[in-house]
Amino acid sequence: MKRQRGVALIIALIVVALATILAARLGSQAALDQRRAGNLILQEQALQVAFGAEAWAEEVLRQQSESGAPRDSLDQLWATPLPPLPIDGGTIQGAIEDMQGRFNLNNIVNVDGTRNDFYYAQFQRLLAVLQLEPKWAPLLLDWIDKDNLATLPDGAEDGEYLAQVPPYLPANQPITSTSELLALPGFGRERYLRIAPFVAALPVGTQLNTCTASGVVLMTLADNMSYDFAGNAESLTANRQKGCFPMPSDLQNDIPGPAYAMINANNVLSQKTSWFRVTVLVSIGTSEFTLYSLLQRNGPIPRPILRTFGTE
């Protein structure tokens, strides 16, 4: 009898221990599920708030279009960032950027997929200004162009990419995101962060808006420019507070005659923009949400073409 009571006591202790472990497990899992559900609700709330900010940007650009302004410049309302504003449980902030103020990577090829000599040379100058190796120009060209012939001396086609781990193939078509530069063998994050603020992935043939282009991008228009737009960033900003700068007449004075004629022949420059990017950052509680929305203004009403969340 004593032995039976001892065994029963041990069994009872084991049952209590198992019940305690199970209860703790269920409580922990319930708390985790509740936290996950709360985060999902906050993320969905942030997403809807971000869509509201995107609609705000569309309305600002629509009003700018209907105003009849002959140019899109940085002294206009659309170029004023939205400061952090309070919302229920957090804040929202955002900005509209003219993507035609950047160098369009897809312009290094023509519509038929062959190399565009003017823009290819411009991309080579951009690499030089940013102190990046010149080999990335032929590598990007081979990533975009339609043929399977590697551009000498540093280009790469199928064979080079199939040797990567894991293996993959070049796109052989215009890129849809500047992050595709990271697919070039050895390009790496450091180089990408250096070039990313100055490049865009837009349709082939998109013009450069001189009213909004950075000094770095303006310096890539030609060799031996007489004015250093990149080195005089403060002067560039001050001039743009008054309106569009530089105008074509300003650039004509800064760029050698044959080079400026080549720019005109390739229809490179503009003072109007069709492509804008909206960046919205929403913070609610412990959750942060970022929306990048590429808008096309082809007519009075802009429309979203591409949305990405969290990363560009």
DOVEX-583786 format. One record per atom (N, C-alpha, C): x, y, z. Coordinates in steps of 0.05 Angstrom, whole numbers, padded with zeros to 5 digits, always signed. Example, Ala and Ser with C-alpha at 12.3 -4.5 7.8 and 13.67 -1.06 7.14 Angstrom:
% DOVEX-583786
+00264-00114+00156;+00246-00090+00156;+00264-00066+00156;+00257-00045+00142;+00273-00021+00143;+00258+00001+00157;
% end
This chain:
% DOVEX-583786
+00016-00024+00000;+00000+00000+00000;+00017+00025+00000;+00039+00025+00016;+00056+00048+00017;+00069+00053-00010;+00078+00030-00022;+00091+00033-00048;+00071+00044-00069;+00046+00035-00068;+00025+00044-00087;+00019+00074-00083;+00018+00082-00057;+00014+00111-00052;+00037+00128-00062;+00062+00118-00060;+00085+00132-00070;+00085+00135-00100;+00077+00113-00114;+00075+00114-00143;+00053+00134-00151;+00031+00133-00137;+00008+00152-00144;+00017+00181-00140;+00033+00186-00118;+00042+00213-00113;+00061+00222-00136;+00078+00205-00144;+00097+00212-00166;+00082+00218-00191;+00061+00201-00197;+00045+00205-00221;+00031+00231-00220;+00020+00237-00196;+00006+00263-00192;+00024+00287-00197;+00049+00285-00186;+00068+00306-00190;+00075+00310-00219;+00078+00287-00233;+00085+00288-00262;+00062+00302-00277;+00037+00294-00270;+00014+00306-00284;+00012+00336-00279;+00017+00344-00254;+00017+00373-00247;+00039+00387-00263;+00063+00375-00264;+00085+00388-00279;+00078+00391-00308;+00067+00369-00320;+00060+00371-00348;+00038+00391-00353;+00018+00392-00335;-00003+00412-00338;+00008+00440-00336;+00027+00444-00317;+00040+00471-00314;+00055+00479-00339;+00070+00460-00350;+00085+00465-00375;+00066+00472-00398;+00045+00456-00400;+00026+00460-00422;+00012+00488-00419;+00005+00495-00394;-00009+00520-00390;+00010+00544-00396;+00036+00541-00388;+00055+00562-00394;+00059+00564-00424;+00060+00541-00438;+00064+00541-00467;+00040+00555-00481;+00016+00547-00472;-00008+00559-00484;-00009+00589-00479;-00002+00597-00455;-00002+00626-00448;+00018+00641-00465;+00042+00630-00468;+00063+00643-00484;+00055+00645-00513;+00043+00623-00523;+00035+00623-00551;+00012+00643-00556;-00006+00644-00536;-00028+00663-00539;-00018+00692-00539;+00001+00698-00521;+00013+00725-00521;+00027+00731-00547;+00042+00711-00558;+00056+00715-00583;+00036+00720-00606;+00015+00704-00606;-00006+00707-00627;-00019+00734-00625;-00024+00743-00600;-00037+00769-00597;-00019+00791-00606;+00008+00788-00601;+00027+00809-00610;+00028+00809-00640;+00028+00786-00653;+00029+00784-00682;+00004+00797-00694;-00019+00790-00682;-00044+00802-00693;-00043+00832-00690;-00033+00842-00667;-00031+00871-00663;-00013+00884-00684;+00010+00871-00690;+00028+00882-00710;+00016+00882-00737;+00001+00861-00744;-00013+00860-00770;-00033+00882-00773;-00048+00887-00751;-00068+00909-00751;-00054+00936-00755;-00032+00940-00741;-00017+00965-00744;-00006+00968-00772;+00005+00946-00783;+00016+00948-00810;-00006+00954-00831;-00030+00942-00827;-00052+00948-00845;-00061+00977-00842;-00062+00986-00818;-00069+01014-00813;-00049+01033-00826;-00023+01026-00822;-00002+01043-00834;-00004+01043-00865;-00011+01019-00876;-00013+01017-00905;-00035+01036-00916;-00058+01036-00902;-00080+01052-00911;-00074+01082-00908;-00060+01089-00887;-00051+01117-00883;-00032+01125-00905;-00014+01106-00913;+00006+01112-00934;-00009+01116-00961;-00029+01100-00966;-00045+01103-00991;-00058+01131-00991;-00067+01140-00967;-00079+01166-00965;-00058+01188-00973;-00034+01184-00963;-00012+01204-00970;-00006+01203-01000;-00007+01179-01012;-00003+01176-01041;-00024+01192-01056;-00049+01190-01047;-00071+01205-01059;-00067+01235-01056;-00056+01243-01033;-00050+01271-01029;-00029+01281-01050;-00008+01264-01054;+00012+01271-01074;+00000+01273-01102;-00017+01255-01109;-00030+01256-01135;-00046+01282-01138;-00059+01290-01117;-00075+01315-01118;-00057+01340-01121;-00034+01340-01107;-00015+01362-01109;-00005+01364-01138;+00002+01341-01150;+00013+01341-01177;-00009+01348-01197;-00033+01340-01192;-00055+01347-01210;-00059+01378-01210;-00059+01390-01186;-00062+01419-01184;-00039+01433-01198;-00014+01422-01196;+00009+01434-01209;+00005+01433-01239;-00005+01410-01249;-00010+01407-01278;-00031+01427-01288;-00053+01430-01273;-00075+01447-01281;-00068+01476-01278;-00047+01483-01263;-00039+01511-01260;-00028+01523-01286;-00020+01505-01305;-00009+01515-01330;+00020+01524-01329;+00034+01517-01307;+00062+01525-01304;+00078+01512-01327;+00096+01528-01340;+00111+01517-01363;+00133+01498-01354;+00140+01498-01329;+00162+01481-01319;+00155+01468-01293;+00170+01447-01287;+00169+01434-01260;+00195+01440-01246;+00195+01456-01226;+00219+01465-01212;+00216+01462-01182;+00239+01465-01168;+00240+01460-01140;+00229+01482-01122;+00220+01504-01134;+00207+01525-01118;+00177+01522-01117;+00167+01500-01128;+00138+01496-01129;+00129+01479-01105;+00102+01478-01101;+00091+01465-01077;+00098+01436-01076;+00097+01421-01098;+00101+01393-01098;+00129+01385-01087;+00148+01404-01089;+00176+01398-01080;+00180+01403-01051;+00160+01413-01037;+00162+01418-01008;+00156+01392-00993;+00175+01381-00977;+00170+01356-00962;+00147+01360-00942;+00133+01339-00937;+00112+01339-00916;+00126+01332-00889;+00126+01351-00871;+00139+01346-00845;+00124+01326-00829;+00136+01315-00808;+00122+01295-00791;+00096+01307-00780;+00074+01294-00786;+00048+01304-00776;+00036+01282-00758;+00022+01291-00737;+00010+01271-00719;-00014+01257-00731;-00016+01231-00727;-00040+01216-00733;-00047+01199-00709;-00068+01185-00710;-00077+01169-00687;-00056+01148-00680;-00041+01152-00658;-00022+01133-00649;+00006+01136-00661;+00011+01156-00677;+00037+01158-00689;+00040+01183-00706;+00057+01182-00726;+00063+01204-00744;+00065+01195-00773;+00063+01214-00791;+00067+01209-00820;+00083+01232-00832;+00101+01225-00850;+00116+01245-00864;+00121+01234-00893;+00127+01252-00911;+00131+01244-00938;+00144+01265-00956;+00149+01258-00981;+00162+01276-01000;+00156+01266-01028;+00156+01285-01047;+00153+01279-01075;+00180+01287-01088;+00191+01268-01104;+00216+01273-01118;+00212+01271-01148;+00224+01289-01163;+00224+01288-01192;+00245+01267-01201;+00236+01244-01211;+00255+01224-01219;+00269+01230-01245;+00259+01250-01260;+00273+01259-01284;+00295+01278-01278;+00300+01283-01252;+00324+01297-01244;+00347+01279-01240;+00343+01253-01245;+00365+01233-01242;+00373+01222-01270;+00395+01208-01271;+00403+01195-01296;+00387+01170-01299;+00375+01167-01322;+00358+01143-01328;+00376+01121-01338;+00380+01100-01323;+00398+01078-01330;+00389+01065-01357;+00363+01063-01362;+00354+01050-01386;+00361+01065-01411;+00369+01091-01409;+00375+01106-01432;+00401+01098-01446;+00416+01080-01433;+00441+01072-01446;+00436+01054-01470;+00411+01046-01474;+00403+01031-01498;+00382+01046-01513;+00379+01041-01539;+00357+01052-01555;+00333+01035-01551;+00311+01043-01563;+00286+01028-01561;+00289+01000-01572;+00306+00997-01593;+00311+00970-01604;+00330+00953-01589;+00341+00963-01566;+00358+00948-01549;+00388+00950-01556;+00395+00966-01576;+00423+00971-01582;+00434+00994-01565;+00460+00996-01564;+00473+01017-01548;+00468+01045-01558;+00461+01063-01539;+00458+01091-01546;+00484+01104-01537;+00500+01113-01557;+00527+01123-01552;+00528+01147-01534;+00508+01166-01537;+00509+01190-01521;+00504+01183-01492;+00483+01168-01486;+00477+01162-01458;+00497+01143-01445;+00509+01125-01462;+00529+01107-01452;+00553+01123-01442;+00561+01143-01458;+00583+01161-01450;+00576+01177-01425;+00551+01186-01423;+00542+01201-01400;+00544+01183-01375;+00536+01158-01377;+00538+01140-01354;+00567+01135-01346;+00585+01134-01366;+00613+01132-01359;+00623+01156-01344;+00614+01180-01351;+00621+01204-01337;+00610+01203-01308;+00586+01193-01305;+00574+01191-01278;+00591+01173-01260;+00599+01151-01271;+00616+01133-01256;+00642+01147-01248;+00654+01163-01266;+00679+01177-01260;+00674+01198-01238;+00652+01213-01240;+00646+01233-01220;+00643+01221-01192;+00631+01197-01191;+00626+01183-01165;+00649+01166-01157;+00671+01166-01173;+00695+01150-01167;+00689+01120-01166;+00673+01111-01185;+00668+01083-01188;+00682+01072-01213;+00689+01047-01212;+00704+01035-01234;+00689+01037-01261;+00704+01042-01283;+00691+01045-01309;+00679+01019-01319;+00687+00996-01308;+00677+00970-01318;+00647+00966-01315;+00635+00982-01297;+00606+00978-01293;+00589+00988-01316;+00600+01004-01333;+00585+01013-01357;+00581+00990-01376;+00601+00976-01385;+00596+00953-01403;+00580+00931-01389;+00584+00927-01364;+00569+00906-01349;+00539+00913-01349;+00532+00938-01344;+00504+00946-01344;+00493+00945-01372;+00508+00953-01392;+00499+00951-01420;+00492+00923-01427;+00509+00904-01420;+00503+00876-01427;+00480+00865-01411;+00475+00876-01387;+00452+00867-01372;+00426+00876-01385;+00427+00900-01399;+00402+00911-01410;+00399+00904-01440;+00421+00905-01456;+00417+00902-01485;+00407+00874-01492;+00397+00871-01517;+00384+00847-01525;+00402+00825-01536;+00427+00832-01543;+00445+00812-01555;+00458+00796-01533;+00472+00775-01542;+00487+00757-01523;+00517+00760-01527;+00526+00782-01538;+00554+00787-01543;+00565+00806-01521;+00585+00796-01506;+00596+00812-01484;+00611+00836-01495;+00606+00859-01483;+00619+00884-01491;+00648+00884-01481;+00667+00887-01499;+00695+00887-01491;+00703+00913-01478;+00722+00914-01458;+00736+00890-01448;+00723+00878-01423;+00704+00891-01411;+00694+00883-01384;+00666+00873-01383;+00653+00870-01406;+00625+00862-01406;+00621+00833-01398;+00596+00825-01394;+00590+00798-01386;+00562+00790-01396;+00561+00766-01406;+00535+00755-01415;+00529+00729-01401;+00514+00711-01413;+00504+00687-01400;+00525+00671-01385;+00548+00666-01397;+00568+00649-01385;+00577+00659-01358;+00581+00686-01355;+00590+00697-01330;+00569+00694-01308;+00544+00698-01315;+00523+00696-01295;+00516+00668-01287;+00519+00649-01306;+00514+00621-01300;+00535+00610-01281;+00558+00623-01280;+00580+00615-01262;+00576+00625-01233;+00556+00643-01229;+00551+00654-01202;+00538+00633-01185;+00538+00637-01159;+00525+00619-01140;+00504+00635-01124;+00478+00630-01128;+00467+00611-01148;+00468+00623-01176;+00467+00606-01197;+00468+00616-01225;+00443+00631-01233;+00446+00650-01250;+00423+00665-01262;+00431+00676-01288;+00413+00690-01302;+00418+00700-01329;+00413+00730-01329;+00427+00745-01346;+00422+00774-01348;+00394+00779-01359;+00383+00802-01352;+00355+00808-01359;+00351+00811-01389;+00371+00824-01403;+00369+00830-01432;+00344+00846-01438;+00337+00864-01421;+00314+00882-01425;+00317+00906-01405;+00303+00928-01410;+00305+00951-01391;+00299+00942-01362;+00313+00954-01343;+00309+00947-01315;+00285+00961-01304;+00273+00950-01284;+00249+00962-01271;+00256+00974-01244;+00280+00969-01234;+00288+00980-01208;+00319+00984-01209;+00328+01006-01197;+00356+01011-01196;+00371+00990-01180;+00357+00976-01163;+00369+00955-01146;+00380+00932-01164;+00372+00931-01189;+00383+00910-01207;+00413+00914-01211;+00423+00937-01204;+00452+00941-01205;+00466+00921-01187;+00453+00913-01165;+00465+00894-01147;+00468+00866-01159;+00454+00861-01182;+00457+00835-01195;+00483+00834-01212;+00496+00857-01217;+00521+00857-01231;+00543+00844-01214;+00558+00825-01224;+00577+00810-01207;+00597+00829-01193;+00596+00828-01167;+00615+00844-01151;+00608+00873-01146;+00584+00882-01155;+00577+00910-01152;+00575+00918-01123;+00560+00904-01108;+00559+00907-01079;+00543+00930-01068;+00537+00929-01043;+00520+00949-01030;+00533+00976-01028;+00559+00977-01022;+00573+01003-01019;+00571+01019-01044;+00577+01007-01067;+00575+01022-01092;+00546+01030-01098;+00528+01012-01091;+00499+01019-01097;+00491+01043-01081;+00498+01045-01055;+00490+01067-01039;+00502+01093-01049;+00526+01091-01062;+00538+01115-01072;+00524+01126-01098;+00515+01108-01114;+00503+01116-01140;+00473+01119-01139;+00460+01106-01120;+00431+01105-01119;+00417+01132-01119;+00427+01153-01105;+00413+01178-01105;+00413+01193-01132;+00428+01183-01151;+00432+01198-01176;+00421+01183-01201;+00409+01159-01197;+00400+01143-01219;+00371+01135-01216;+00358+01129-01238;+00330+01120-01238;+00326+01099-01259;+00304+01084-01257;+00297+01064-01277;+00271+01072-01290;+00272+01087-01312;+00249+01098-01326;+00248+01088-01354;+00227+01092-01369;+00226+01083-01397;+00248+01095-01414;+00257+01079-01433;+00278+01088-01452;+00271+01114-01465;+00289+01133-01466;+00285+01158-01479;+00274+01180-01461;+00270+01175-01435;+00260+01195-01417;+00281+01218-01414;+00272+01243-01416;+00290+01266-01415;+00298+01273-01387;+00319+01290-01385;+00329+01300-01359;+00317+01328-01355;+00305+01332-01331;+00295+01358-01324;+00317+01374-01311;+00327+01394-01325;+00350+01410-01315;+00342+01427-01291;+00316+01432-01287;+00307+01448-01264;+00310+01433-01237;+00312+01406-01239;+00312+01390-01214;+00337+01372-01212;+00352+01369-01234;+00375+01351-01234;+00396+01361-01214;+00409+01342-01200;+00430+01349-01181;+00454+01359-01196;+00472+01372-01181;+00497+01382-01193;+00513+01359-01204;+00513+01336-01191;+00528+01313-01200;+00518+01304-01228;+00492+01302-01231;+00481+01293-01256;+00486+01314-01278;+00483+01339-01272;+00489+01360-01292;+00517+01359-01302;+00536+01351-01285;+00564+01350-01293;+00569+01327-01312;+00550+01308-01315;+00554+01286-01333;+00545+01292-01362;+00534+01316-01366;+00524+01322-01393;+00546+01324-01414;+00570+01332-01406;+00591+01336-01425;+00618+01336-01410;+00639+01332-01425;+00666+01335-01414;+00674+01365-01415;+00692+01373-01398;+00704+01400-01398;+00683+01422-01395;+00664+01418-01377;+00644+01439-01372;+00658+01462-01357;+00650+01487-01364;+00664+01510-01352;+00654+01517-01324;+00632+01506-01316;+00621+01512-01289;+00617+01486-01274;+00626+01485-01249;+00625+01461-01233;+00599+01461-01217;+00578+01449-01228;+00553+01448-01214;+00554+01431-01189;+00570+01409-01190;+00572+01391-01167;+00587+01405-01144;+00607+01421-01150;+00623+01434-01130;+00610+01459-01119;+00589+01469-01132;+00575+01493-01123;+00546+01487-01116;+00543+01467-01099;+00516+01458-01093;+00499+01479-01079;+00512+01495-01061;+00498+01516-01047;+00488+01538-01067;+00505+01545-01086;+00496+01565-01106;+00474+01554-01123;+00475+01528-01130;+00454+01515-01146;+00427+01516-01130;+00428+01510-01105;+00404+01510-01088;+00393+01539-01086;+00410+01559-01082;+00401+01586-01080;+00388+01596-01105;+00399+01589-01128;+00387+01597-01154;+00360+01584-01158;+00356+01560-01148;+00331+01545-01153;+00309+01555-01134;+00315+01570-01114;+00295+01582-01098;+00279+01603-01113;+00290+01613-01135;+00278+01633-01151;+00263+01622-01175;+00267+01596-01180;+00254+01583-01204;+00272+01562-01216;+00268+01557-01242;+00283+01537-01256;+00312+01546-01261;+00331+01529-01254;+00359+01534-01259;+00374+01508-01260;+00392+01504-01280;+00398+01522-01302;+00379+01519-01325;+00375+01541-01339;+00360+01541-01363;+00378+01533-01387;+00366+01525-01410;+00382+01517-01432;+00404+01538-01440;+00397+01564-01437;+00416+01584-01444;+00440+01584-01425;+00435+01577-01399;+00457+01575-01380;+00475+01552-01387;+00463+01530-01394;+00480+01506-01401;+00495+01511-01427;+00483+01525-01446;+00497+01531-01471;+00523+01546-01466;+00523+01563-01445;+00547+01578-01439;+00568+01561-01424;+00559+01539-01412;+00577+01522-01396;+00588+01498-01411;+00574+01490-01432;+00581+01466-01447;+00594+01473-01474;+00616+01461-01481;+00628+01466-01507;+00608+01462-01530;+00611+01479-01551;+00592+01479-01573;+00585+01452-01585;+00605+01436-01594;+00598+01410-01606;+00583+01392-01587;+00590+01393-01561;+00577+01376-01542;+00548+01385-01538;+00544+01411-01537;+00516+01421-01534;+00499+01414-01558;+00511+01415-01582;+00497+01407-01606;+00489+01378-01605;+00507+01361-01594;+00500+01333-01591;+00477+01329-01571;+00477+01345-01550;+00455+01343-01530;+00428+01350-01544;+00428+01371-01560;+00404+01379-01574;+00396+01357-01594;+00415+01346-01608;+00409+01326-01628;+00396+01301-01615;+00403+01295-01591;+00392+01271-01577;+00368+01278-01560;+00359+01304-01561;+00335+01312-01547;+00336+01304-01517;+00358+01312-01504;+00364+01302-01477;+00350+01318-01456;+00347+01344-01460;+00339+01362-01438;+00309+01370-01439;+00298+01375-01415;+00271+01384-01413;+00268+01401-01388;+00246+01415-01385;+00239+01429-01360;+00212+01419-01349;+00201+01399-01361;+00176+01387-01352;+00181+01357-01345;+00165+01347-01327;+00169+01320-01317;+00143+01304-01318;+00146+01278-01325;+00124+01260-01325;+00126+01239-01303;+00150+01236-01291;+00154+01214-01272;+00163+01226-01245;+00147+01220-01224;+00152+01228-01197;+00152+01204-01179;+00167+01206-01157;+00165+01184-01136;+00157+01196-01110;+00137+01183-01098;+00127+01191-01071;+00139+01172-01051;+00151+01184-01030;+00161+01168-01008;+00145+01175-00983;+00133+01155-00970;+00117+01160-00946;+00127+01142-00924;+00132+01155-00900;+00140+01140-00876;+00119+01143-00855;+00107+01121-00847;+00086+01121-00826;+00097+01106-00802;+00094+01119-00778;+00102+01106-00753;+00077+01105-00735;+00070+01081-00727;+00047+01077-00709;+00055+01058-00687;+00055+01067-00663;+00064+01051-00641;+00093+01043-00645;+00099+01017-00644;+00126+01007-00649;+00130+00999-00678;+00110+01004-00695;+00111+00995-00723;+00118+01018-00741;+00137+01013-00760;+00144+01033-00781;+00139+01021-00808;+00128+01037-00826;+00121+01028-00853;+00129+01049-00873;+00143+01040-00894;+00152+01058-00915;+00140+01050-00942;+00129+01069-00956;+00118+01064-00983;+00133+01081-01003;+00142+01068-01024;+00154+01082-01047;+00135+01078-01071;+00125+01100-01082;+00105+01098-01104;+00115+01114-01128;+00119+01101-01150;+00126+01115-01175;+00101+01124-01190;+00098+01150-01194;+00075+01161-01207;+00082+01171-01235;+00064+01165-01254;+00066+01176-01281;+00045+01198-01285;+00054+01222-01292;+00035+01243-01298;+00034+01246-01329;+00017+01231-01341;+00013+01232-01370;-00015+01243-01375;-00017+01270-01372;-00043+01283-01372;-00046+01296-01345;-00070+01306-01339;-00073+01321-01314;-00073+01304-01289;-00081+01279-01291;-00084+01262-01267;-00061+01242-01266;-00043+01243-01246;-00022+01223-01243;-00034+01196-01234;-00020+01175-01241;-00028+01148-01232;-00004+01132-01223;-00008+01115-01203;+00014+01099-01193;+00021+01077-01213;+00046+01074-01219;+00056+01053-01237;+00069+01030-01223;+00084+01037-01202;+00099+01016-01187;+00101+01024-01158;+00093+01005-01140;+00095+01010-01112;+00115+00989-01100;+00131+00998-01081;+00148+00980-01066;+00145+00988-01036;+00149+00968-01019;+00145+00972-00990;+00170+00965-00975;+00179+00984-00959;+00203+00979-00942;+00229+00986-00955;+00233+00979-00980;+00258+00985-00994;+00251+00997-01021;+00270+01012-01032;+00266+01025-01058;+00265+01004-01080;
% end
